Amino acid sequence: MSVRSRPRPATISALISDVDGTLVTDDKRLTERTCTAVARLRDAGIAFTIISSRPPRGLRMLIEPLRLNAPLAAFNGGLLVTPELVVTGEPHFLLPPVARRAIDFLHGRCADVWLFTADEWRVRDANGAYVPREERTVRFAPRVVADFADTEHVGKVVGVSEDFELLRRLEIDARAAFKDEAAVARSQPYYLDFTHPLANKGVAFSALAKLLALREERIAVIGDGMNDIAMFERAGMSVAMGNGFPEVRRAARFVTASNGQDGFAQAVDQFVLQQA
């Protein structure tokens, strides 16, 4: 673990966490140490919640074991939901023409495409790359469709590829091509997410801060993906996972161990609780 040379954060009263690559292991498990760390936060009076690129249904498996009782952010903030998965506040879906362009952009560059609404995950090939992995992650099966003609109420379009370098290049190209029309970021090396411009973790962080009635400098954040940097820029304390992208580790004040080494629990004990 390491510490970047940044101003000392204010007293911490809440922790907001990314999920995949951070809160869960690579095989999508919550470890006993992670659950115990969240319980220690609660015992110390520190609020805890999550911002994830997952759809709302994909958060259900976390709510009971972690005893989550604050609003949660799905689709990188495209949907804020209660622990009962009831949408709260204004949803931020991709505009249908923008979703269509994102689909065409990815198809034209040899990436598989997934489409998520609030209720469904749609794919064209049930045996495509990472489909079984995502099914284990979100714990529901995709609906196989012949095409993506329906682009209404789309929370997220995802480009999927086993070619990580391809997705890195596409992230750069897509940000230039879509500018203010979509937020574009890799949530994992193999996923490139397109969401509404206001469905990004920076905006979601600020929205959750208001719902928690806390100043942003009183909140710590932790994550591993490029989409987590937006919340690092607003938080009073930022922690990058050891398995995170190099750019993410550079952007954070602290770097903890990897998600395979209980880095989340270590960060809670050594950084968050120490500053509480």
N, C-alpha and C positions, 0 to 999 in steps of 0.2 A: 504493500500500500504506500501511497505517496501523497504529498500535500503540495499544491501549487502556491506560488507567491501571490496571494490576493488578500484584500482587506478581511479582517476577522469578522465573521457574520454576527448578526444580532442574536439575542436569545431565541432559540427555536421552539415554536409551539405546535408545529405540524410537520408531517412528512408526506409528500406526494411521490408515488413510485410508478415507474413504468412496470410492465408485466413481463413480457417475453424477453428473455435474455437478462432479466434483472430479478424479478420476484420469484420466478420459477426456473427450474433446471432445464437443460436442453430437451429432456424427455417430458417436460411440462408437469413436473411435480412441485408441490410445495413441500419443502423439507421441514422436519420438526424444528430445526433451529430458526427457520424463517417464521413459522407460526409463533414460536416462543418470543422472538424479537418483536413482532407486532403486539403481542400481549404486554411486553415490557413497556412499549410506547404508551399503550392505553393506561397501564398502571401509573405511569409518570405524568399522565394528563396531557399527552401529546396526541393530537388528532392524526388520523391516518386514512388516506384514500389513494385511488389509483387513476392514472390517465393511460389509456391503452389504444392502440390501433385496432384492437379487436372489435367485433360487433357486440351489441349489448348481451346477446345470448352467450357469447364466449366468456363473459365475466362471471356467469352464475357459479361456476365451480370454485370461485375464490371467496364468495360472499360469506358463506356459512363458516368454513374453517378459520377465516381471519376475523369473523364477527364484525364485518364492515357495517358501519351505521351512518356514514356520511355520503353525500352525492358522489357518483362515479362518472368518469368521462370515457365514452366509447368513441370509436372512429377518430381518434386524436382530438376529441372535443366536438366532433360533429353532432353528437348526441350526449347530453347530460342526463343521467338517469338516477333514480333513487335505488337503494339496495333491493327494492322489490322490482327493479327494472322498468319502472314507470318513467316515461320521458318527462323531464322537467325543463322549462325554458324553451327558447326557440331552437328548433332543429336546423342544422346547416347541412343541407344536401347539395351535391353537385348540380349545377344547372344542367338539364338534359342535353343541350348541345355541347356543353363542355365534357360531360361524361362520354358522349359519342366520339368526340375528338380524341379523348384519352384512349378509348378502345382502339380506334383506328391507328393512333400513334404507336401503340404497343404492337398491334398486329403487323404493322408495316416494318417493324424492326425485330421481328422474330422472337418476341416474348409471349409467353402464354398470358391469357387475361382471365381474371376473376372479377366478379361484380358482387358487391354486398349492398343489400338494403337493410332496413332495420330488422327485418324478419327472415331474410333469405340470403343464402350464399349460392351464386350461380356460376357454373363452369360449363365448358363445352366438352371436356374430356374428363371423365371420372378417374381415369388412370394417368392423368397428367402429372408432371413434376410437382412434388410437394403436396399434392391433394391429400393423400393418406395422412401426412404429417399435420396438415391444417385441420383435418377432421378430428384427429386426436387432441389438437389444441383447443378448438372451440367446442368440441363435444356435440356436434351435430353434423349431419351429412349435407353435401351440396345438392342443389337441384341441377340436373343436366339439361341444358337447353341447346336448341339448334343454332341460335344466334343471340345477340344481345340487343335486339331491336327495342326493347322496353328500357328506357333510361330514366324513368321517373323515380323520384325518391331514392336515388343512389347515394349511399353514405360513403362508399369507397370503391374506386377502381384500382385493382392491383396488377402490376406486371410481375410475372414470375419467371425465373430462369435459373438454371444450374450454372450459368455463366455469370459469375459475380462481377467480372470486369465489364461485361456488357451492361449490366444494370447500373454500374457506377457511371458509365458514359451516358446512358439514357437519363439518369437523374440530372446531369448537367444540361443536356439538350432539352429535356422537358421543362426545366425551370425557365429556360430562355424562351421556349415556345409558348408556354402557358402564362408566364408572368403573373399578373394579378388574378387570373381566372381560376387557378387551382393551387393548393399547397402540394408540393411534390417532395417526397423524402423517402429514403430507404429505412424501413422499420427493422429489417433484417438484411443480411447480405444478399438473400435470394428473393426479397419482396421490395417492390417499388410502389409506394402508395400515392394515389391521387385523391385528394379530398377538397372540400370547399375551402376557399382562402381563409375563412374564419375557423375552420376545423384544423387547427394546428395546436401543438402542445403549449405554446406561449399564451395564446388567447385562452385556452382551456385552463391553464394554471391560474390566470387572473380571475376567471369566472369562479373557479373553486375557492380561491382566496376570499372572494366576496361572500360566497355561501358559507364559508367557515368563519366569516367576520374577523379575519386576521390581516394585518399588513403583510405585503408580499415578502418583506425582509425578515419576517418571523417564520418563514416556511422554508424547509429543506426539500430538495428533490434528488432523485436518483434514477439513472437510466444508462442505456448502452447504445442506443441507436442514433442515427443522424437526426431523426425527428425529435429527440430529447433535448437537443441544444437550445431550441427555442424557449424551453422552460428554464434551462440553466441560466439564460440571460436575464431572467426576471427574479429568480429566487434569492433568498438570503444566504443559502448554502447549496452547493451543487456537488454531487458525488457521481463519478463515472464508474461503471463496472470494469473490472480488469479485462473482461472479454469484449469490451466495447470497441467501436471503430477508433482508430488513432485520433481522428479529429474530435471525437467525443471526449476522449481522455484529456486532450489538450484544453478543451473548453471548460473543464470542471475544476473546482477548487481542490477536491479530494479525489483520489482514485483508490478503490477498494479491491478486494480479490474478485475472482470470476464467479459467475453464477453456479459453476460446478464446485466451488469451494466455499459456499455459503457467504459470498461477498456481501449480500444484502444484510445478513445478520451481523457481520463484522462491522459494516458501516453504521448500523444502528447503535451498536455498543461503543464504538471508538470515536465516532464523529457526532451523531445526532444527540444521543443521551448525554455526552460530555458537554454539549453546548446548550442543553435544555435548562 
